[in-house]
Amino acid sequence: MKMNKVIEIPITLPQDHQMLHILGMTSERTVHIWIDLISLVKDIRGVCTILVHPDYELASHDGLKAYEKLLSAVAICDAWVTLVA
């Protein structure tokens, strides 16, 4: 039997589309919630997987400021950060 070498890590944080378009949150509010959830997941030694689309509000001027805030918060978490290759 051949073993599949693909490991799937499910998305654990709410997706930007749901937060921004379905719930109508601002980029700043979305990022604030993500940072809070990252902290909670970190406290239980869990894995955070987040999906961010570059063509939504996070690509706007104000959205980029919020996204930079998210990246800064993750950078100080002593976390492994990667992109899909």
C-alpha positions in Angstrom: 0.0 0.0 0.0 1.4 3.4 -1.0 1.3 6.1 1.6 0.2 9.6 0.6 2.8 12.2 1.6 0.4 15.1 1.6 -0.5 16.6 5.0 -3.6 18.7 5.1 -3.8 21.3 7.8 -7.4 22.6 8.0 -8.0 26.3 8.2 -8.6 27.2 11.8 -9.3 30.9 11.7 -12.4 32.4 10.0 -11.7 33.3 6.4 -11.4 36.9 5.3 -14.3 36.5 2.9 -16.7 35.6 5.7 -15.5 38.2 8.0 -15.4 41.1 5.5 -18.2 40.3 3.1 -20.7 38.0 5.0 -20.4 39.6 8.4 -19.5 43.1 7.1 -16.6 43.6 9.4 -13.9 46.2 8.7 -10.3 45.1 8.0 -9.2 46.4 11.3 -11.9 44.5 13.2 -11.2 41.3 11.3 -7.5 41.5 12.1 -8.2 42.3 15.7 -10.4 39.1 16.0 -7.7 37.0 14.2 -5.0 38.3 16.7 -7.3 37.4 19.6 -7.9 33.9 18.2 -4.2 33.3 17.5 -3.5 34.1 21.1 -6.1 31.6 22.3 -4.9 28.9 20.0 -1.3 29.5 21.0 -2.2 29.2 24.7 -3.4 25.6 24.0 -0.4 24.9 21.8 -2.6 24.6 18.7 -2.0 25.3 15.0 -3.4 28.4 13.3 -4.0 28.3 9.6 -5.3 31.4 8.0 -6.5 32.1 4.4 -6.1 35.7 3.2 -7.1 36.8 -0.3 -4.9 39.5 -1.7 -7.8 41.0 -3.7 -10.2 41.9 -0.9 -10.3 44.8 1.5 -6.9 43.8 2.9 -5.4 45.0 -0.3 -6.7 48.5 0.2 -4.6 51.2 1.9 -6.4 50.8 5.2 -6.5 47.1 4.8 -2.7 46.9 4.3 -2.2 48.7 7.6 -4.4 46.2 9.3 -2.6 43.3 7.6 0.7 44.7 8.6 -0.6 44.7 12.2 -1.5 41.0 11.8 1.9 40.2 10.5 3.6 42.1 13.3 1.6 40.2 15.9 2.4 36.8 14.3 6.1 37.8 14.1 6.4 38.2 17.8 4.6 34.9 18.6 7.7 32.7 18.0 5.7 30.9 15.3 6.6 29.0 12.2 5.2 31.0 9.3 5.1 29.7 5.8 3.4 30.2 2.4 1.9 27.6 0.2 4.5 26.6 -2.3 
